[in-house]
């Protein structure tokens, strides 16, 4: 009898799977050091969400989420 794999909670907090199956995550944003030297445009570019491009990383994350 095979045991069920538990959800990796740290991964579940950081990544979301869209309806089409893409893996979305929050970018680093304003959490970087040396913020005083960066312009507001540079900091704004880092905000928001982005998707993972690598298929191998996506498969690993999906396996951790299931």
mmCIF file of the N, C-alpha and C atoms, coordinates in Angstrom:
data_MODEL
# 
_entry.id   MODEL 
# 
loop_
_atom_site.group_PDB 
_atom_site.id 
_atom_site.type_symbol 
_atom_site.label_atom_id 
_atom_site.label_alt_id 
_atom_site.label_comp_id 
_atom_site.label_asym_id 
_atom_site.label_entity_id 
_atom_site.label_seq_id 
_atom_site.pdbx_PDB_ins_code 
_atom_site.Cartn_x 
_atom_site.Cartn_y 
_atom_site.Cartn_z 
_atom_site.occupancy 
_atom_site.B_iso_or_equiv 
_atom_site.pdbx_formal_charge 
_atom_site.auth_seq_id 
_atom_site.auth_comp_id 
_atom_site.auth_asym_id 
_atom_site.auth_atom_id 
_atom_site.pdbx_PDB_model_num 
ATOM 1   N N  . UNK A 1 1  ? 0.839  -1.180 0.000   1.00 0.00 ? 1  UNK A N  1 
ATOM 2   C CA . UNK A 1 1  ? 0.000  0.000  0.000   1.00 0.00 ? 1  UNK A CA 1 
ATOM 3   C C  . UNK A 1 1  ? 0.882  1.240  0.000   1.00 0.00 ? 1  UNK A C  1 
ATOM 4   N N  . UNK A 1 2  ? 0.578  2.162  -0.899  1.00 0.00 ? 2  UNK A N  1 
ATOM 5   C CA . UNK A 1 2  ? 1.396  3.363  -1.053  1.00 0.00 ? 2  UNK A CA 1 
ATOM 6   C C  . UNK A 1 2  ? 0.858  4.494  -0.167  1.00 0.00 ? 2  UNK A C  1 
ATOM 7   N N  . UNK A 1 3  ? 1.749  5.193  0.492   1.00 0.00 ? 3  UNK A N  1 
ATOM 8   C CA . UNK A 1 3  ? 1.345  6.320  1.315   1.00 0.00 ? 3  UNK A CA 1 
ATOM 9   C C  . UNK A 1 3  ? 1.133  7.557  0.455   1.00 0.00 ? 3  UNK A C  1 
ATOM 10  N N  . UNK A 1 4  ? 0.187  8.407  0.892   1.00 0.00 ? 4  UNK A N  1 
ATOM 11  C CA . UNK A 1 4  ? -0.048 9.655  0.168   1.00 0.00 ? 4  UNK A CA 1 
ATOM 12  C C  . UNK A 1 4  ? 1.075  10.633 0.468   1.00 0.00 ? 4  UNK A C  1 
ATOM 13  N N  . UNK A 1 5  ? 1.443  11.398 -0.544  1.00 0.00 ? 5  UNK A N  1 
ATOM 14  C CA . UNK A 1 5  ? 2.468  12.419 -0.345  1.00 0.00 ? 5  UNK A CA 1 
ATOM 15  C C  . UNK A 1 5  ? 1.820  13.663 0.251   1.00 0.00 ? 5  UNK A C  1 
ATOM 16  N N  . UNK A 1 6  ? 2.421  14.198 1.288   1.00 0.00 ? 6  UNK A N  1 
ATOM 17  C CA . UNK A 1 6  ? 1.879  15.387 1.926   1.00 0.00 ? 6  UNK A CA 1 
ATOM 18  C C  . UNK A 1 6  ? 2.268  16.635 1.142   1.00 0.00 ? 6  UNK A C  1 
ATOM 19  N N  . UNK A 1 7  ? 1.448  17.678 1.262   1.00 0.00 ? 7  UNK A N  1 
ATOM 20  C CA . UNK A 1 7  ? 1.737  18.957 0.630   1.00 0.00 ? 7  UNK A CA 1 
ATOM 21  C C  . UNK A 1 7  ? 2.893  19.634 1.348   1.00 0.00 ? 7  UNK A C  1 
ATOM 22  N N  . UNK A 1 8  ? 3.846  20.136 0.595   1.00 0.00 ? 8  UNK A N  1 
ATOM 23  C CA . UNK A 1 8  ? 4.968  20.880 1.159   1.00 0.00 ? 8  UNK A CA 1 
ATOM 24  C C  . UNK A 1 8  ? 4.464  22.288 1.450   1.00 0.00 ? 8  UNK A C  1 
ATOM 25  N N  . UNK A 1 9  ? 4.278  22.615 2.719   1.00 0.00 ? 9  UNK A N  1 
ATOM 26  C CA . UNK A 1 9  ? 3.592  23.846 3.112   1.00 0.00 ? 9  UNK A CA 1 
ATOM 27  C C  . UNK A 1 9  ? 4.353  25.118 2.716   1.00 0.00 ? 9  UNK A C  1 
ATOM 28  N N  . UNK A 1 10 ? 5.681  25.083 2.769   1.00 0.00 ? 10 UNK A N  1 
ATOM 29  C CA . UNK A 1 10 ? 6.452  26.265 2.377   1.00 0.00 ? 10 UNK A CA 1 
ATOM 30  C C  . UNK A 1 10 ? 6.266  26.555 0.893   1.00 0.00 ? 10 UNK A C  1 
ATOM 31  N N  . UNK A 1 11 ? 6.177  25.499 0.076   1.00 0.00 ? 11 UNK A N  1 
ATOM 32  C CA . UNK A 1 11 ? 5.950  25.680 -1.353  1.00 0.00 ? 11 UNK A CA 1 
ATOM 33  C C  . UNK A 1 11 ? 4.526  26.174 -1.599  1.00 0.00 ? 11 UNK A C  1 
ATOM 34  N N  . UNK A 1 12 ? 3.574  25.658 -0.860  1.00 0.00 ? 12 UNK A N  1 
ATOM 35  C CA . UNK A 1 12 ? 2.178  26.058 -1.029  1.00 0.00 ? 12 UNK A CA 1 
ATOM 36  C C  . UNK A 1 12 ? 1.968  27.532 -0.711  1.00 0.00 ? 12 UNK A C  1 
ATOM 37  N N  . UNK A 1 13 ? 2.768  28.077 0.213   1.00 0.00 ? 13 UNK A N  1 
ATOM 38  C CA . UNK A 1 13 ? 2.639  29.492 0.551   1.00 0.00 ? 13 UNK A CA 1 
ATOM 39  C C  . UNK A 1 13 ? 3.249  30.402 -0.500  1.00 0.00 ? 13 UNK A C  1 
ATOM 40  N N  . UNK A 1 14 ? 4.231  29.884 -1.257  1.00 0.00 ? 14 UNK A N  1 
ATOM 41  C CA . UNK A 1 14 ? 4.970  30.734 -2.189  1.00 0.00 ? 14 UNK A CA 1 
ATOM 42  C C  . UNK A 1 14 ? 4.498  30.633 -3.628  1.00 0.00 ? 14 UNK A C  1 
ATOM 43  N N  . UNK A 1 15 ? 3.854  29.533 -4.014  1.00 0.00 ? 15 UNK A N  1 
ATOM 44  C CA . UNK A 1 15 ? 3.495  29.303 -5.407  1.00 0.00 ? 15 UNK A CA 1 
ATOM 45  C C  . UNK A 1 15 ? 2.012  29.017 -5.539  1.00 0.00 ? 15 UNK A C  1 
ATOM 46  N N  . UNK A 1 16 ? 1.430  29.409 -6.680  1.00 0.00 ? 16 UNK A N  1 
ATOM 47  C CA . UNK A 1 16 ? 0.047  29.110 -7.017  1.00 0.00 ? 16 UNK A CA 1 
ATOM 48  C C  . UNK A 1 16 ? 0.019  28.538 -8.422  1.00 0.00 ? 16 UNK A C  1 
ATOM 49  N N  . UNK A 1 17 ? -0.897 27.607 -8.657  1.00 0.00 ? 17 UNK A N  1 
ATOM 50  C CA . UNK A 1 17 ? -1.074 27.034 -9.989  1.00 0.00 ? 17 UNK A CA 1 
ATOM 51  C C  . UNK A 1 17 ? -2.305 27.671 -10.606 1.00 0.00 ? 17 UNK A C  1 
ATOM 52  N N  . UNK A 1 18 ? -2.163 28.209 -11.830 1.00 0.00 ? 18 UNK A N  1 
ATOM 53  C CA . UNK A 1 18 ? -3.287 28.831 -12.516 1.00 0.00 ? 18 UNK A CA 1 
ATOM 54  C C  . UNK A 1 18 ? -4.167 27.756 -13.131 1.00 0.00 ? 18 UNK A C  1 
ATOM 55  N N  . UNK A 1 19 ? -5.298 28.158 -13.725 1.00 0.00 ? 19 UNK A N  1 
ATOM 56  C CA . UNK A 1 19 ? -6.208 27.206 -14.350 1.00 0.00 ? 19 UNK A CA 1 
ATOM 57  C C  . UNK A 1 19 ? -5.567 26.524 -15.552 1.00 0.00 ? 19 UNK A C  1 
ATOM 58  N N  . UNK A 1 20 ? -4.681 27.231 -16.223 1.00 0.00 ? 20 UNK A N  1 
ATOM 59  C CA . UNK A 1 20 ? -4.007 26.645 -17.378 1.00 0.00 ? 20 UNK A CA 1 
ATOM 60  C C  . UNK A 1 20 ? -2.794 25.824 -16.988 1.00 0.00 ? 20 UNK A C  1 
ATOM 61  N N  . UNK A 1 21 ? -2.439 25.817 -15.701 1.00 0.00 ? 21 UNK A N  1 
ATOM 62  C CA . UNK A 1 21 ? -1.342 24.988 -15.228 1.00 0.00 ? 21 UNK A CA 1 
ATOM 63  C C  . UNK A 1 21 ? -0.017 25.711 -15.054 1.00 0.00 ? 21 UNK A C  1 
ATOM 64  N N  . UNK A 1 22 ? -0.013 27.042 -15.235 1.00 0.00 ? 22 UNK A N  1 
ATOM 65  C CA . UNK A 1 22 ? 1.223  27.796 -15.012 1.00 0.00 ? 22 UNK A CA 1 
ATOM 66  C C  . UNK A 1 22 ? 1.479  27.919 -13.515 1.00 0.00 ? 22 UNK A C  1 
ATOM 67  N N  . UNK A 1 23 ? 2.744  28.040 -13.159 1.00 0.00 ? 23 UNK A N  1 
ATOM 68  C CA . UNK A 1 23 ? 3.138  28.244 -11.763 1.00 0.00 ? 23 UNK A CA 1 
ATOM 69  C C  . UNK A 1 23 ? 3.448  29.725 -11.581 1.00 0.00 ? 23 UNK A C  1 
ATOM 70  N N  . UNK A 1 24 ? 2.698  30.395 -10.713 1.00 0.00 ? 24 UNK A N  1 
ATOM 71  C CA . UNK A 1 24 ? 2.894  31.811 -10.455 1.00 0.00 ? 24 UNK A CA 1 
ATOM 72  C C  . UNK A 1 24 ? 3.534  31.993 -9.081  1.00 0.00 ? 24 UNK A C  1 
ATOM 73  N N  . UNK A 1 25 ? 4.391  33.019 -8.972  1.00 0.00 ? 25 UNK A N  1 
ATOM 74  C CA . UNK A 1 25 ? 5.012  33.337 -7.686  1.00 0.00 ? 25 UNK A CA 1 
ATOM 75  C C  . UNK A 1 25 ? 5.215  34.840 -7.601  1.00 0.00 ? 25 UNK A C  1 
ATOM 76  N N  . UNK A 1 26 ? 5.329  35.338 -6.383  1.00 0.00 ? 26 UNK A N  1 
ATOM 77  C CA . UNK A 1 26 ? 5.595  36.754 -6.171  1.00 0.00 ? 26 UNK A CA 1 
ATOM 78  C C  . UNK A 1 26 ? 7.075  37.023 -6.375  1.00 0.00 ? 26 UNK A C  1 
ATOM 79  N N  . UNK A 1 27 ? 7.368  38.131 -7.043  1.00 0.00 ? 27 UNK A N  1 
ATOM 80  C CA . UNK A 1 27 ? 8.767  38.509 -7.210  1.00 0.00 ? 27 UNK A CA 1 
ATOM 81  C C  . UNK A 1 27 ? 9.310  39.029 -5.889  1.00 0.00 ? 27 UNK A C  1 
ATOM 82  N N  . UNK A 1 28 ? 10.610 39.263 -5.848  1.00 0.00 ? 28 UNK A N  1 
ATOM 83  C CA . UNK A 1 28 ? 11.238 39.694 -4.606  1.00 0.00 ? 28 UNK A CA 1 
ATOM 84  C C  . UNK A 1 28 ? 10.716 41.057 -4.167  1.00 0.00 ? 28 UNK A C  1 
ATOM 85  N N  . UNK A 1 29 ? 10.454 41.920 -5.117  1.00 0.00 ? 29 UNK A N  1 
ATOM 86  C CA . UNK A 1 29 ? 9.846  43.203 -4.812  1.00 0.00 ? 29 UNK A CA 1 
ATOM 87  C C  . UNK A 1 29 ? 10.775 44.141 -4.095  1.00 0.00 ? 29 UNK A C  1 
ATOM 88  N N  . UNK A 1 30 ? 10.258 44.742 -3.043  1.00 0.00 ? 30 UNK A N  1 
ATOM 89  C CA . UNK A 1 30 ? 10.999 45.774 -2.324  1.00 0.00 ? 30 UNK A CA 1 
ATOM 90  C C  . UNK A 1 30 ? 11.801 45.214 -1.164  1.00 0.00 ? 30 UNK A C  1 
ATOM 91  N N  . UNK A 1 31 ? 11.928 43.902 -1.067  1.00 0.00 ? 31 UNK A N  1 
ATOM 92  C CA . UNK A 1 31 ? 12.597 43.303 0.080   1.00 0.00 ? 31 UNK A CA 1 
ATOM 93  C C  . UNK A 1 31 ? 14.111 43.303 -0.044  1.00 0.00 ? 31 UNK A C  1 
ATOM 94  N N  . UNK A 1 32 ? 14.635 43.736 -1.193  1.00 0.00 ? 32 UNK A N  1 
ATOM 95  C CA . UNK A 1 32 ? 16.079 43.703 -1.401  1.00 0.00 ? 32 UNK A CA 1 
ATOM 96  C C  . UNK A 1 32 ? 16.774 44.760 -0.536  1.00 0.00 ? 32 UNK A C  1 
ATOM 97  N N  . UNK A 1 33 ? 18.055 44.540 -0.333  1.00 0.00 ? 33 UNK A N  1 
ATOM 98  C CA . UNK A 1 33 ? 18.816 45.527 0.428   1.00 0.00 ? 33 UNK A CA 1 
ATOM 99  C C  . UNK A 1 33 ? 19.231 46.674 -0.501  1.00 0.00 ? 33 UNK A C  1 
ATOM 100 N N  . UNK A 1 34 ? 19.772 47.730 0.068   1.00 0.00 ? 34 UNK A N  1 
ATOM 101 C CA . UNK A 1 34 ? 20.244 48.924 -0.655  1.00 0.00 ? 34 UNK A CA 1 
ATOM 102 C C  . UNK A 1 34 ? 19.128 49.586 -1.462  1.00 0.00 ? 34 UNK A C  1 
ATOM 103 N N  . UNK A 1 35 ? 17.967 49.753 -0.844  1.00 0.00 ? 35 UNK A N  1 
ATOM 104 C CA . UNK A 1 35 ? 16.834 50.352 -1.546  1.00 0.00 ? 35 UNK A CA 1 
ATOM 105 C C  . UNK A 1 35 ? 17.011 51.851 -1.764  1.00 0.00 ? 35 UNK A C  1 
ATOM 106 N N  . UNK A 1 36 ? 17.813 52.496 -0.922  1.00 0.00 ? 36 UNK A N  1 
ATOM 107 C CA . UNK A 1 36 ? 17.963 53.940 -1.025  1.00 0.00 ? 36 UNK A CA 1 
ATOM 108 C C  . UNK A 1 36 ? 18.665 54.342 -2.316  1.00 0.00 ? 36 UNK A C  1 
ATOM 109 N N  . UNK A 1 37 ? 19.512 53.457 -2.843  1.00 0.00 ? 37 UNK A N  1 
ATOM 110 C CA . UNK A 1 37 ? 20.249 53.786 -4.066  1.00 0.00 ? 37 UNK A CA 1 
ATOM 111 C C  . UNK A 1 37 ? 19.450 53.533 -5.326  1.00 0.00 ? 37 UNK A C  1 
ATOM 112 N N  . UNK A 1 38 ? 18.302 52.854 -5.228  1.00 0.00 ? 38 UNK A N  1 
ATOM 113 C CA . UNK A 1 38 ? 17.533 52.504 -6.414  1.00 0.00 ? 38 UNK A CA 1 
ATOM 114 C C  . UNK A 1 38 ? 16.426 53.512 -6.656  1.00 0.00 ? 38 UNK A C  1 
ATOM 115 N N  . UNK A 1 39 ? 16.109 53.737 -7.935  1.00 0.00 ? 39 UNK A N  1 
ATOM 116 C CA . UNK A 1 39 ? 15.022 54.646 -8.270  1.00 0.00 ? 39 UNK A CA 1 
ATOM 117 C C  . UNK A 1 39 ? 13.691 53.959 -8.034  1.00 0.00 ? 39 UNK A C  1 
ATOM 118 N N  . UNK A 1 40 ? 12.619 54.760 -7.998  1.00 0.00 ? 40 UNK A N  1 
ATOM 119 C CA . UNK A 1 40 ? 11.301 54.168 -7.780  1.00 0.00 ? 40 UNK A CA 1 
ATOM 120 C C  . UNK A 1 40 ? 10.894 53.300 -8.962  1.00 0.00 ? 40 UNK A C  1 
ATOM 121 N N  . UNK A 1 41 ? 11.373 53.634 -10.169 1.00 0.00 ? 41 UNK A N  1 
ATOM 122 C CA . UNK A 1 41 ? 11.061 52.798 -11.333 1.00 0.00 ? 41 UNK A CA 1 
ATOM 123 C C  . UNK A 1 41 ? 11.715 51.424 -11.208 1.00 0.00 ? 41 UNK A C  1 
ATOM 124 N N  . UNK A 1 42 ? 12.948 51.382 -10.720 1.00 0.00 ? 42 UNK A N  1 
ATOM 125 C CA . UNK A 1 42 ? 13.636 50.104 -10.535 1.00 0.00 ? 42 UNK A CA 1 
ATOM 126 C C  . UNK A 1 42 ? 12.899 49.235 -9.522  1.00 0.00 ? 42 UNK A C  1 
ATOM 127 N N  . UNK A 1 43 ? 12.434 49.867 -8.428  1.00 0.00 ? 43 UNK A N  1 
ATOM 128 C CA . UNK A 1 43 ? 11.728 49.114 -7.402  1.00 0.00 ? 43 UNK A CA 1 
ATOM 129 C C  . UNK A 1 43 ? 10.361 48.662 -7.897  1.00 0.00 ? 43 UNK A C  1 
ATOM 130 N N  . UNK A 1 44 ? 9.696  49.481 -8.702  1.00 0.00 ? 44 UNK A N  1 
ATOM 131 C CA . UNK A 1 44 ? 8.378  49.124 -9.224  1.00 0.00 ? 44 UNK A CA 1 
ATOM 132 C C  . UNK A 1 44 ? 8.467  47.961 -10.204 1.00 0.00 ? 44 UNK A C  1 
ATOM 133 N N  . UNK A 1 45 ? 9.574  47.889 -10.951 1.00 0.00 ? 45 UNK A N  1 
ATOM 134 C CA . UNK A 1 45 ? 9.748  46.802 -11.915 1.00 0.00 ? 45 UNK A CA 1 
ATOM 135 C C  . UNK A 1 45 ? 9.842  45.444 -11.232 1.00 0.00 ? 45 UNK A C  1 
ATOM 136 N N  . UNK A 1 46 ? 10.347 45.430 -10.003 1.00 0.00 ? 46 UNK A N  1 
ATOM 137 C CA . UNK A 1 46 ? 10.528 44.166 -9.294  1.00 0.00 ? 46 UNK A CA 1 
ATOM 138 C C  . UNK A 1 46 ? 9.259  43.686 -8.610  1.00 0.00 ? 46 UNK A C  1 
ATOM 139 N N  . UNK A 1 47 ? 8.254  44.546 -8.468  1.00 0.00 ? 47 UNK A N  1 
ATOM 140 C CA . UNK A 1 47 ? 7.020  44.155 -7.795  1.00 0.00 ? 47 UNK A CA 1 
ATOM 141 C C  . UNK A 1 47 ? 6.156  43.313 -8.709  1.00 0.00 ? 47 UNK A C  1 
ATOM 142 N N  . UNK A 1 48 ? 5.157  42.666 -8.123  1.00 0.00 ? 48 UNK A N  1 
ATOM 143 C CA . UNK A 1 48 ? 4.184  41.932 -8.903  1.00 0.00 ? 48 UNK A CA 1 
ATOM 144 C C  . UNK A 1 48 ? 4.431  40.442 -8.914  1.00 0.00 ? 48 UNK A C  1 
ATOM 145 N N  . UNK A 1 49 ? 3.732  39.785 -9.840  1.00 0.00 ? 49 UNK A N  1 
ATOM 146 C CA . UNK A 1 49 ? 3.826  38.332 -9.946  1.00 0.00 ? 49 UNK A CA 1 
ATOM 147 C C  . UNK A 1 49 ? 4.474  37.966 -11.264 1.00 0.00 ? 49 UNK A C  1 
ATOM 148 N N  . UNK A 1 50 ? 5.068  36.802 -11.288 1.00 0.00 ? 50 UNK A N  1 
ATOM 149 C CA . UNK A 1 50 ? 5.639  36.290 -12.528 1.00 0.00 ? 50 UNK A CA 1 
ATOM 150 C C  . UNK A 1 50 ? 5.474  34.782 -12.550 1.00 0.00 ? 50 UNK A C  1 
ATOM 151 N N  . UNK A 1 51 ? 5.618  34.219 -13.743 1.00 0.00 ? 51 UNK A N  1 
ATOM 152 C CA . UNK A 1 51 ? 5.457  32.777 -13.876 1.00 0.00 ? 51 UNK A CA 1 
ATOM 153 C C  . UNK A 1 51 ? 6.817  32.123 -14.070 1.00 0.00 ? 51 UNK A C  1 
ATOM 154 N N  . UNK A 1 52 ? 6.882  30.857 -13.731 1.00 0.00 ? 52 UNK A N  1 
ATOM 155 C CA . UNK A 1 52 ? 8.111  30.103 -13.925 1.00 0.00 ? 52 UNK A CA 1 
ATOM 156 C C  . UNK A 1 52 ? 8.230  29.702 -15.386 1.00 0.00 ? 52 UNK A C  1 
ATOM 157 N N  . UNK A 1 53 ? 9.410  29.860 -15.947 1.00 0.00 ? 53 UNK A N  1 
ATOM 158 C CA . UNK A 1 53 ? 9.616  29.497 -17.335 1.00 0.00 ? 53 UNK A CA 1 
ATOM 159 C C  . UNK A 1 53 ? 10.081 28.070 -17.514 1.00 0.00 ? 53 UNK A C  1 
ATOM 160 N N  . UNK A 1 54 ? 10.771 27.537 -16.543 1.00 0.00 ? 54 UNK A N  1 
ATOM 161 C CA . UNK A 1 54 ? 11.375 26.218 -16.666 1.00 0.00 ? 54 UNK A CA 1 
ATOM 162 C C  . UNK A 1 54 ? 10.348 25.115 -16.436 1.00 0.00 ? 54 UNK A C  1 
ATOM 163 N N  . UNK A 1 55 ? 10.281 24.169 -17.382 1.00 0.00 ? 55 UNK A N  1 
ATOM 164 C CA . UNK A 1 55 ? 9.353  23.047 -17.254 1.00 0.00 ? 55 UNK A CA 1 
ATOM 165 C C  . UNK A 1 55 ? 9.781  22.096 -16.139 1.00 0.00 ? 55 UNK A C  1 
ATOM 166 N N  . UNK A 1 56 ? 11.107 21.911 -15.970 1.00 0.00 ? 56 UNK A N  1 
ATOM 167 C CA . UNK A 1 56 ? 11.576 20.984 -14.942 1.00 0.00 ? 56 UNK A CA 1 
ATOM 168 C C  . UNK A 1 56 ? 11.278 21.519 -13.547 1.00 0.00 ? 56 UNK A C  1 
ATOM 169 N N  . UNK A 1 57 ? 11.458 22.823 -13.347 1.00 0.00 ? 57 UNK A N  1 
ATOM 170 C CA . UNK A 1 57 ? 11.133 23.411 -12.044 1.00 0.00 ? 57 UNK A CA 1 
ATOM 171 C C  . UNK A 1 57 ? 9.639  23.328 -11.785 1.00 0.00 ? 57 UNK A C  1 
ATOM 172 N N  . UNK A 1 58 ? 8.836  23.537 -12.830 1.00 0.00 ? 58 UNK A N  1 
ATOM 173 C CA . UNK A 1 58 ? 7.383  23.460 -12.670 1.00 0.00 ? 58 UNK A CA 1 
ATOM 174 C C  . UNK A 1 58 ? 6.954  22.076 -12.251 1.00 0.00 ? 58 UNK A C  1 
ATOM 175 N N  . UNK A 1 59 ? 7.548  21.045 -12.842 1.00 0.00 ? 59 UNK A N  1 
ATOM 176 C CA . UNK A 1 59 ? 7.192  19.679 -12.464 1.00 0.00 ? 59 UNK A CA 1 
ATOM 177 C C  . UNK A 1 59 ? 7.549  19.391 -11.010 1.00 0.00 ? 59 UNK A C  1 
ATOM 178 N N  . UNK A 1 60 ? 8.717  19.887 -10.575 1.00 0.00 ? 60 UNK A N  1 
ATOM 179 C CA . UNK A 1 60 ? 9.135  19.671 -9.192  1.00 0.00 ? 60 UNK A CA 1 
ATOM 180 C C  . UNK A 1 60 ? 8.167  20.351 -8.221  1.00 0.00 ? 60 UNK A C  1 
ATOM 181 N N  . UNK A 1 61 ? 7.744  21.578 -8.547  1.00 0.00 ? 61 UNK A N  1 
ATOM 182 C CA . UNK A 1 61 ? 6.873  22.322 -7.664  1.00 0.00 ? 61 UNK A CA 1 
ATOM 183 C C  . UNK A 1 61 ? 5.485  21.684 -7.624  1.00 0.00 ? 61 UNK A C  1 
ATOM 184 N N  . UNK A 1 62 ? 5.005  21.224 -8.768  1.00 0.00 ? 62 UNK A N  1 
ATOM 185 C CA . UNK A 1 62 ? 3.702  20.564 -8.805  1.00 0.00 ? 62 UNK A CA 1 
ATOM 186 C C  . UNK A 1 62 ? 3.722  19.299 -7.957  1.00 0.00 ? 62 UNK A C  1 
ATOM 187 N N  . UNK A 1 63 ? 4.821  18.568 -7.999  1.00 0.00 ? 63 UNK A N  1 
ATOM 188 C CA . UNK A 1 63 ? 4.915  17.351 -7.179  1.00 0.00 ? 63 UNK A CA 1 
ATOM 189 C C  . UNK A 1 63 ? 4.932  17.687 -5.691  1.00 0.00 ? 63 UNK A C  1 
ATOM 190 N N  . UNK A 1 64 ? 5.530  18.819 -5.330  1.00 0.00 ? 64 UNK A N  1 
ATOM 191 C CA . UNK A 1 64 ? 5.539  19.229 -3.923  1.00 0.00 ? 64 UNK A CA 1 
ATOM 192 C C  . UNK A 1 64 ? 4.161  19.710 -3.465  1.00 0.00 ? 64 UNK A C  1 
ATOM 193 N N  . UNK A 1 65 ? 3.395  20.302 -4.399  1.00 0.00 ? 65 UNK A N  1 
ATOM 194 C CA . UNK A 1 65 ? 2.075  20.820 -4.041  1.00 0.00 ? 65 UNK A CA 1 
ATOM 195 C C  . UNK A 1 65 ? 1.031  19.722 -3.946  1.00 0.00 ? 65 UNK A C  1 
ATOM 196 N N  . UNK A 1 66 ? 1.253  18.597 -4.588  1.00 0.00 ? 66 UNK A N  1 
ATOM 197 C CA . UNK A 1 66 ? 0.217  17.548 -4.567  1.00 0.00 ? 66 UNK A CA 1 
ATOM 198 C C  . UNK A 1 66 ? 0.446  16.544 -3.456  1.00 0.00 ? 66 UNK A C  1 
# 
